[in-house]
Amino acid sequence: YETVIDGGGSDLSQGQLQLLSIARAMIADKPVMILDEATSSIDTRTERLVQDGMDNLLAGRTSFVIAHRLSTIVNSDMILVLDHGRVLEAGSHEQLLAKQGYYYELYTGKKEIQ
């Protein structure tokens, strides 16, 4: 955690840098968290482990999570589906799946994020 990262972290992979950033943000224990593609450079197996920990650490905080990997947001209280800055749908994962709209198509693989 306290290790100084020299040279912009050139000796670490993007995934390692993301994991360190997540750890440092969580340890800072702030009431609001903004995560922008927080797990995009982490392999899916590691992401599952990180997500379990993030769910616990984000509990009781206001969090804004920007993600293309829908697995990152399935436990969110409110999901906003945006397309070119326009809100297409809003609701929990379960509510959005039940609507069988844009989110459902993304989640089931019927539509790809452009």
TATA-V9873 format. One record per pair of residues at least 12 apart in sequence whose ideal C-beta (glycine too) atoms are under 7 Angstrom apart, sorted by the first residue. I is the first residue (numbers start at 1). GAP is how many residues later the second one is. If there is no record, write none. Layout:
BEGIN
I;GAP  I;GAP
END
This chain:
BEGIN
1;22  1;23  1;26  14;27  15;26  15;27  15;28  18;20  18;21  18;23  18;24  19;23  19;31  22;16  22;28  26;31  31;30  31;31  32;29  32;30  33;25  33;28  33;30  34;30  35;28  35;30  35;31  36;30  37;29  37;30  37;31  38;34  39;30  39;33  40;29  47;24  51;20  51;21  55;20  68;45  70;36  70;37  74;19  77;15  78;12  78;14  79;12  79;13  79;14  79;17  79;24  81;21  81;22  88;14  89;12  89;13  89;14
END
